[in-house]
Amino acid sequence: MSTAPELSAAELVDRRLFTELPCPLLALTETNQVLEANPALLRWLGQPRTGWCGRTLVSMVHPGDQLRLARGLRSFGGGHLGTFRIGRQDGAFVPASLDVCEPATPVARRHVLLGDRSALRQRDHEARRLRRRLELFVLDAPVGMFEVDASGRIRFANARWEDLHRRSGAVQHWADTAHPTERERLRRVHDDVVGRGAGDSLGVSYRSLDGGWLRARLTPGRDEHDGPCVVGVVEDMTAAHDIRRQLVEQALHDPLTGLANRVKLRSELDAGLQRTPGRVAVLLVDLDGFKAVNDGFGHAVGDALLVHVADRLRAACRSEDVVARLGGDEFAAVLVGVDPDAAAVIGDAVVAAVALPLRVDGAVLRASASVGVAHCRTHGSDPAVLLAAADRAMYAVKARRR
């Protein structure tokens, strides 16, 4: 407890400082005894004034901090003394930073400003916990994450990104981890992203080294110390790409024979006329007597015959030709890079191939086909006109055979 003379001497301390300063403040004697404590400190720690005055500051801190504080007070002239655990009235200890100054008064040899470190410590704890969560999220994320500098050099990549790109060793540019046919394009995309504004991201699909398909979302950024950068998130789209490719294949091919359908035939005809003008022909093939096979042997045998004819057409045509089933027992082929005579020879080969016998369920079937040939030199380069000419030629052949 403080004596009356000590309390009288304490009145020399600036009362306004003690009563109005919102931060906890102590006045110490030369022997580091508490001369006065301001209202902010009393409110913070819950201690009454009588619980502080007359006691040494060292006696008010946690026993584990007393020796360190005593040494600091003996040798310390002024400034930040450190962080110590100060006792509350309820017996708990709270972290507090101590800053010391020596005022110009003969009684109070030191002023000690105390700062509540509890909230800061809690924020530090929350920040560390958040950082651990972010690290777990990034490092163990099911998608690839990476960061590169403006030149494309990899600064960071998580495990999933490494797994998707099969990287071994250092590379000069992240694009070098992609399939060789994709690297130049990805370098241009990277330069485009670097030149964009903050948050203006760009999506790009590319093939990996093993031929899989990846999808990346690239976002420009700026590191405080290292300058411009690009942050990317990468997903494995191989399964989705395969499904999409299968759907496209199904949409463009006949499900029974696997040949191209009418849509794909027309597309290939357009492309062939542009690629090799003056050297494109169309064959239209119609089976003779197919209805009798269906009626006599059933649709299963009829389907087997159609598959047989499809195989024979593939064998009779060249690998660069496109063979299609238009529906029912009608087939067609686009011949690219041929003159009229060569087209006629392929047409004769188709007729001969279809005529070969086929054994189905013990029965021997023989089929015949009527083939119409139309060449762009004779009928022009309009796809619709060319197909119509081949159709007329085919029906003319069928009429003569009847």
Secondary structure, 3 states (H helix, E strand, C coil): CCCHHHHHHHCCCCHHHHHHCCCCEEEECCCCEEEEECHHHHHHHCCCHHHHCCCECHHHECHHHHHHHHHHHHHCCCEEEEEEEEECCCCCEEEEEEEEECCCCCCCCEEEEEEECHHHHHHHHHHHHHHHHHHHHHHCCCCEEEEEECCCCEEEECHHHHHHHCCCCCCCCHHHHECHHHHHHHHHHHHHHHCCCCCCCEEEEEEECCCCEEEEEEEEEEECCCEEEEEEEEEECHHHHHHHHHHHHHHHECCCCCCECHHHHHHHHHHHHHHCCCCEEEEEEEEECHHHHHHHHCHHHHHHHHHHHHHHHHHHCCCCCEEEEEECCEEEEEEECCCHHHHHHHHHHHHHHHCCCEEECCEEECCEEEEEEEEHHHHCCCHHHHHHHHHHHHHHHHHHHC
